[in-house]
Amino acid sequence: MAAAMLDSLQAIFAADAVSVEAAECAVYAYDNSRREAIPDAVVFPTTHEQVVALVALCRGQGIALTARGRGTNTTGASVPVSGGIVASFERMQRILAIDVANRLAVVEPGVLNADLQIALKPHGFFWAPDPTSAPFCSIAGNIACNAGGPRAVKYGATRDNVLALRAVNGRGEEFRCGKPTSKGATGYDLTRLLIGSEGTLAIITEATLKLTPLASDKRTLRATYVDMAAAAAAVARIMAQPVTPCALEYMDDEALRLARNHAGESIPVAGAMLIIEVDGETDALPSAVAAISQAASGPGLIELHAANDAGEVARLWAARKALSPALRTLAPNKINEDVVVPVSCVPDLIAGLKRISAKHGIPIVTFGHAGNGNIHVNLLYRPEDPQQARNAPACLSDVFDLVFTMDGTLSGEHGIGLAKREFMPRAIDPVSLELMRRIKTQFDPEGILNPGKLLPD
Ligand SMILES: Cc1cc2nc3c(=O)[nH]c(=O)nc-3n(C[C@H](O)[C@H](O)[C@H](O)COP(=O)(O)OP(=O)(O)OC[C@H]3O[C@@H](n4cnc5c(N)ncnc54)[C@H](O)[C@@H]3O)c2cc1C
């Protein structure tokens, strides 16, 4: 980095909040995609004003600027592929307000999801997005990726749970969008536009989040099936009746085997399993459980079991949450997708994935948020096997083709980043893609914010 640029950064940030040390820059080079590109410098903002000055500096010098939460995204979205500066928000971790009368919380971008949930619990509220990575990922990262989790089936993903944002666009202009109100019909919805924009339109410096009251009670069911088709059909039946579960998770046979490695005998042997939860007032739960149980029952059901105590529930979820890292033990180079299809298409998606796996000789393991039609599709291939290495890209392409024939989409919650941008022209019609490019130009004419992400070249 040029000495003059370093001087300018040191004029904005305290001495311990700028680093050009190779070892420190290397720490901010990668994310959970395992892609890597070393930035020229890392800065650690602590105020909104520093971010305004930083963007103005980068714009003036034509230097790339990549915002970073905790680097847990799976698509390369926070890898600084054009070098330049990484702004890590790990030092902006304050919860500024919890306002239960207005059902909102105001937070700095680097607050960890789990820390916010812990702070909200004594007030009887929660913030709906609950990614499995909650203890390690930031609220701004959740916002930038439109993160979800098991609860999204009932309570929505991030886009449904943010009221307002404070941000700085690529021109260096600061702005606020949205209001701390539960309704608003005043022009274009820039808040929702920034959600899922992966740091390519603006840097978020403050977020006003919509809170939801904690349900007073919950029941957890485990349903096992002879095969994936039977479980997928049950998902469609459950979502077709009026009681909305607050979690409806699916695991195929291989995912179950991995879960058993983690949690032992408490996970049954079966062709597929659903974890189903319903929440609400205690008095209302028996009838809700009865309705869900009836829908879950049908051809291929092996057993429907209600968890007996909190320990059993915790073991079930621990096994489900261990799946993503556990898959790496089978295939360090797994291709991890999170496609979404309309829920009624989940049975056809599962059947189609089986055919694609057989055609290419690539094992595919599936699990995920079936109640949203959001299935994590993991292609487990060994790069040292020449045939598998050759077939993997074609296999992935067939998976996406299958999803598109069902009017589904590339990503339910992980986003596009580097990993999926080349598929965007197949997922989005040409006019929409062009509108997206023009929006990007309005927010960031020089293209300094997280270049090389989301939109294809
Ligand atoms: C084990 C594991 C389980 C996971 N489970 C889930 C899951 O269940 N559901 C789910 O949705 N995701 C899941 N994820 C993915 C990941 O945790 C989420 O995408 C998360 O939202 C990323 O947050 P982060 O703080 O790590 O952001 P990062 O990975 O650092 O960044 C993500 C994006 O946010 C942008 N960004 C960061 N801060 C700002 C800012 N201040 N302003 C503008 N843009 C910014 C970055 O530029 C980047 O584009 C999982 C990941 C792991 C490793």
The ligand as an SDF file (V2000), in Angstrom:
LIG
                    3D

 53 58  0  0  0  0  0  0  0  0999 V2000
  -21.5630  -23.6310   10.3270 C   0  0  0  0  0  0  0  0  0  0  0  0
  -22.3290  -22.5830    9.5730 C   0  0  0  0  0  0  0  0  0  0  0  0
  -23.7200  -22.6160    9.5800 C   0  0  0  0  0  0  0  0  0  0  0  0
  -24.4470  -21.6540    8.8760 C   0  0  0  0  0  0  0  0  0  0  0  0
  -25.8030  -21.7070    8.9350 N   0  0  0  0  0  0  0  0  0  0  0  0
  -26.5250  -20.7550    8.3090 C   0  0  0  0  0  0  0  0  0  0  0  0
  -27.9570  -20.7810    8.3850 C   0  0  0  0  0  0  0  0  0  0  0  0
  -28.5690  -21.6400    9.0280 O   0  0  0  0  0  0  0  0  0  0  0  0
  -28.6220  -19.8070    7.7370 N   0  0  0  0  0  0  0  0  0  0  0  0
  -27.9880  -18.8220    7.0300 C   0  0  0  0  0  0  0  0  0  0  0  0
  -28.6570  -17.9630    6.4700 O   0  0  0  0  0  0  0  0  0  0  0  0
  -26.6430  -18.7870    6.9360 N   0  0  0  0  0  0  0  0  0  0  0  0
  -25.9090  -19.7170    7.5510 C   0  0  0  0  0  0  0  0  0  0  0  0
  -24.5330  -19.6800    7.4620 N   0  0  0  0  0  0  0  0  0  0  0  0
  -23.8750  -18.6400    6.6380 C   0  0  0  0  0  0  0  0  0  0  0  0
  -23.4040  -17.3570    7.3830 C   0  0  0  0  0  0  0  0  0  0  0  0
  -23.2330  -17.5850    8.7520 O   0  0  0  0  0  0  0  0  0  0  0  0
  -24.3570  -16.1970    7.1390 C   0  0  0  0  0  0  0  0  0  0  0  0
  -24.3570  -15.8470    5.7650 O   0  0  0  0  0  0  0  0  0  0  0  0
  -24.0420  -14.9230    7.9540 C   0  0  0  0  0  0  0  0  0  0  0  0
  -25.1060  -14.0350    7.7360 O   0  0  0  0  0  0  0  0  0  0  0  0
  -22.7330  -14.2460    7.5980 C   0  0  0  0  0  0  0  0  0  0  0  0
  -22.4370  -13.3070    8.6220 O   0  0  0  0  0  0  0  0  0  0  0  0
  -20.9350  -12.7930    8.9000 P   0  0  0  0  0  0  0  0  0  0  0  0
  -20.9620  -11.8290   10.0200 O   0  0  0  0  0  0  0  0  0  0  0  0
  -20.0190  -13.9310    9.0550 O   0  0  0  0  0  0  0  0  0  0  0  0
  -20.6450  -12.0030    7.5460 O   0  0  0  0  0  0  0  0  0  0  0  0
  -19.4290  -12.1510    6.5200 P   0  0  0  0  0  0  0  0  0  0  0  0
  -19.3160  -13.5630    6.1010 O   0  0  0  0  0  0  0  0  0  0  0  0
  -18.2250  -11.4970    7.0720 O   0  0  0  0  0  0  0  0  0  0  0  0
  -19.9720  -11.2570    5.3120 O   0  0  0  0  0  0  0  0  0  0  0  0
  -21.1090  -11.6450    4.5930 C   0  0  0  0  0  0  0  0  0  0  0  0
  -21.5000  -10.5030    3.6490 C   0  0  0  0  0  0  0  0  0  0  0  0
  -21.8910   -9.4060    4.4400 O   0  0  0  0  0  0  0  0  0  0  0  0
  -21.2320   -8.2360    3.9950 C   0  0  0  0  0  0  0  0  0  0  0  0
  -21.1230   -7.3240    5.1520 N   0  0  0  0  0  0  0  0  0  0  0  0
  -20.6040   -7.5780    6.3660 C   0  0  0  0  0  0  0  0  0  0  0  0
  -20.7050   -6.4940    7.1440 N   0  0  0  0  0  0  0  0  0  0  0  0
  -21.2870   -5.5280    6.4000 C   0  0  0  0  0  0  0  0  0  0  0  0
  -21.6550   -4.1610    6.6390 C   0  0  0  0  0  0  0  0  0  0  0  0
  -21.4240   -3.5650    7.8070 N   0  0  0  0  0  0  0  0  0  0  0  0
  -22.2470   -3.4770    5.6330 N   0  0  0  0  0  0  0  0  0  0  0  0
  -22.4740   -4.0490    4.4250 C   0  0  0  0  0  0  0  0  0  0  0  0
  -22.1600   -5.3290    4.1530 N   0  0  0  0  0  0  0  0  0  0  0  0
  -21.5730   -6.0560    5.1270 C   0  0  0  0  0  0  0  0  0  0  0  0
  -19.8980   -8.7480    3.4650 C   0  0  0  0  0  0  0  0  0  0  0  0
  -19.3030   -7.8320    2.5700 O   0  0  0  0  0  0  0  0  0  0  0  0
  -20.3550  -10.0100    2.7660 C   0  0  0  0  0  0  0  0  0  0  0  0
  -20.8480   -9.7020    1.5030 O   0  0  0  0  0  0  0  0  0  0  0  0
  -23.7680  -20.6370    8.1340 C   0  0  0  0  0  0  0  0  0  0  0  0
  -22.3770  -20.6050    8.1420 C   0  0  0  0  0  0  0  0  0  0  0  0
  -21.6520  -21.5470    8.8440 C   0  0  0  0  0  0  0  0  0  0  0  0
  -20.1660  -21.4790    8.8390 C   0  0  0  0  0  0  0  0  0  0  0  0
  1  2  1  0
  2  3  1  0
  2 52  2  0
  3  4  2  0
  4  5  1  0
  4 50  1  0
  5  6  2  0
  6  7  1  0
  6 13  1  0
  7  8  2  0
  7  9  1  0
  9 10  1  0
 10 11  2  0
 10 12  1  0
 12 13  2  0
 13 14  1  0
 14 15  1  0
 14 50  1  0
 15 16  1  0
 16 17  1  0
 16 18  1  0
 18 19  1  0
 18 20  1  0
 20 21  1  0
 20 22  1  0
 22 23  1  0
 23 24  1  0
 24 25  2  0
 24 26  1  0
 24 27  1  0
 27 28  1  0
 28 29  2  0
 28 30  1  0
 28 31  1  0
 31 32  1  0
 32 33  1  0
 33 34  1  0
 33 48  1  0
 34 35  1  0
 35 36  1  0
 35 46  1  0
 36 37  1  0
 36 45  1  0
 37 38  2  0
 38 39  1  0
 39 40  1  0
 39 45  2  0
 40 41  1  0
 40 42  2  0
 42 43  1  0
 43 44  2  0
 44 45  1  0
 46 47  1  0
 46 48  1  0
 48 49  1  0
 50 51  2  0
 51 52  1  0
 52 53  1  0
M  END
$$$$
